[in-house]
């Protein structure tokens, strides 16, 4: 009898603890179950207290560390949707200012492969970053499997695309050579509005 009472109390306490968890803590819990090691950090934005979840990805071949940042943007009203914001800053330092146009052209093409989100370039930093906003009816009730799938996809594409972006940053290749390398591997970039890939490269900054 005592054992039954103990189990019931433990179960009730567990439910209460889960109710007290924030949406970002629930996301952290679901990712921990998939082998990730998220770290919760506090941040402040537009006078609203937000919690940022930092999800480290494994380093690349050169030992550079990648970290995904996740924030839950609270709804403005009871009926409004919520946003789960994912962002990643690539750990690259630009070596040649002259390569900036090639970086932008290459990002324009790489974004065509992304199932979610997009790569962008910040001239002030200068740095390349990835961002994606998942629209949900309620961050507290979002499917954990969906969060894990999104994080897995972001990890896969940023790692693979990072190899090309890093070489562009270092001036090793340009956008034309990037296309040629894909063609050698049998990878074609689908045309946009009937325009060929090479014409897109030339038109992306016009």
C-alpha positions in Angstrom: 0.0 0.0 0.0 2.8 2.4 0.9 4.5 1.5 -2.4 1.4 2.4 -4.3 1.0 5.7 -2.5 4.7 6.5 -3.1 4.4 5.7 -6.8 1.2 7.9 -7.1 2.9 10.7 -5.3 6.0 10.5 -7.5 3.8 10.4 -10.6 1.8 13.5 -9.5 5.0 15.4 -8.6 6.4 14.5 -12.1 3.3 15.9 -13.7 3.5 19.1 -11.7 7.1 19.5 -12.6 6.3 19.2 -16.3 3.5 21.7 -16.0 6.0 24.2 -14.4 8.5 23.7 -17.3 8.7 26.4 -19.9 8.4 25.8 -23.6 12.2 26.2 -24.1 12.8 23.7 -21.3 10.5 21.2 -22.9 12.5 21.6 -26.2 15.7 21.0 -24.3 14.4 17.9 -22.7 13.3 16.4 -26.1 16.7 17.2 -27.6 18.6 15.6 -24.6 16.7 12.4 -25.4 18.2 12.4 -28.9 21.8 12.7 -27.8 22.2 16.5 -28.0 23.6 18.5 -25.0 21.6 21.7 -25.0 22.6 24.5 -22.6 20.0 27.0 -21.3 21.1 30.7 -21.2 19.2 33.9 -20.5 18.9 36.8 -22.9 16.9 40.0 -23.1 15.5 41.3 -26.3 13.1 44.2 -26.9 12.5 44.4 -23.1 11.0 40.9 -23.1 12.8 38.3 -21.0 13.7 35.4 -23.3 15.5 32.2 -22.7 18.0 31.0 -25.3 18.8 27.3 -25.8 22.3 26.7 -27.1 22.7 23.4 -28.9 26.3 22.5 -29.7 26.9 20.5 -32.9 30.0 18.4 -33.2 33.1 20.3 -34.6 33.9 20.1 -38.3 37.0 18.6 -39.8 39.1 21.6 -38.8 37.9 21.6 -35.2 35.6 24.6 -35.6 32.6 24.5 -33.3 29.0 25.0 -34.5 26.2 26.1 -32.1 22.5 26.4 -32.9 20.6 29.0 -30.9 16.9 28.4 -30.2 14.4 31.0 -28.8 10.7 30.9 -28.3 9.0 34.1 -29.3 5.9 34.5 -27.1 2.5 35.2 -28.7 1.3 38.8 -28.6 -2.2 37.7 -27.7 -4.1 34.6 -26.7 -5.2 33.8 -30.2 -1.8 34.6 -31.9 0.6 32.0 -33.1 4.1 31.6 -31.6 7.5 31.4 -33.3 10.4 29.1 -32.5 13.5 30.8 -33.9 16.5 28.8 -34.9 19.8 30.6 -35.8 23.4 29.6 -36.3 26.5 31.8 -37.0 29.1 30.0 -39.1 32.5 30.0 -37.3 34.4 31.5 -40.3 36.5 34.7 -40.6 36.6 36.3 -44.0 40.1 36.5 -45.4 39.5 38.5 -48.6 37.1 41.4 -48.9 37.0 40.8 -52.6 35.3 37.5 -52.1 32.1 39.0 -50.6 30.3 39.1 -54.0 31.1 35.4 -54.5 29.9 34.6 -51.0 26.6 36.2 -51.6 26.2 34.5 -55.0 27.0 31.1 -53.5 24.6 31.6 -50.6 21.9 32.4 -53.2 22.5 29.0 -54.8 22.9 27.0 -51.5 19.5 28.3 -50.3 17.9 26.4 -53.1 18.9 23.1 -51.4 17.4 24.1 -48.0 14.1 22.4 -47.0 13.8 25.0 -44.2 15.4 28.4 -43.4 18.0 30.3 -45.4 21.6 31.4 -45.3 22.3 35.1 -45.1 25.4 37.4 -45.1 26.0 40.2 -42.6 28.4 42.8 -44.1 29.0 44.6 -40.7 30.4 41.5 -39.0 31.2 40.1 -41.7 29.7 36.6 -41.2 27.4 34.1 -42.7 24.5 32.9 -40.6 21.5 30.6 -40.9 18.0 31.3 -39.6 14.6 29.7 -39.6 11.4 30.5 -37.8 8.9 27.6 -37.1 5.4 28.9 -36.7 3.4 26.9 -34.1 0.0 27.3 -32.5 1.6 26.7 -29.1 5.3 26.1 -28.2 4.3 24.2 -25.1 2.5 21.6 -27.1 4.7 21.3 -30.2 5.6 17.8 -31.2 9.1 16.9 -29.8 9.7 14.8 -32.9 9.2 17.9 -35.1 11.8 19.8 -33.1 14.3 17.0 -33.3 13.8 16.7 -37.1 14.3 20.4 -37.6 17.5 20.4 -35.5 18.8 17.3 -37.4 18.1 19.0 -40.7 19.8 22.2 -39.7 22.8 20.3 -38.4 23.1 18.3 -41.7 22.8 21.2 -44.1 24.9 23.7 -42.2 27.7 21.1 -41.9 27.7 20.2 -45.6 27.2 23.8 -46.8 29.8 25.1 -44.4 32.5 23.3 -46.3 31.7 25.3 -49.4 31.1 28.6 -47.6 34.5 28.2 -45.8 36.3 27.8 -49.1 34.5 30.8 -50.6 35.5 32.8 -47.6 39.1 31.9 -48.0 39.1 32.7 -51.7 39.8 29.1 -52.7 36.9 28.9 -55.1 34.2 31.2 -56.6 30.6 30.6 -57.4 31.3 29.3 -60.9 33.7 26.8 -59.6 31.2 25.8 -56.9 28.7 25.0 -59.7 31.3 23.0 -61.6 32.1 20.9 -58.5 28.5 20.1 -58.1 28.2 19.2 -61.8 31.1 16.8 -61.5 29.3 15.0 -58.6 26.2 14.8 -60.7 24.3 17.4 -58.5 22.2 19.9 -60.5 20.7 23.1 -59.1 17.1 23.3 -60.3 16.6 26.4 -62.4 14.6 29.3 -60.9 11.9 30.6 -63.2 13.6 28.9 -66.1 16.9 30.7 -65.6 20.0 28.6 -65.8 22.3 28.3 -62.7 25.1 30.3 -64.4 22.8 33.1 -65.3 21.5 33.1 -61.8 25.0 33.6 -60.5 25.4 36.7 -62.7 22.0 38.1 -61.9 21.9 37.5 -58.1 23.6 40.8 -57.3 21.9 42.9 -60.1 
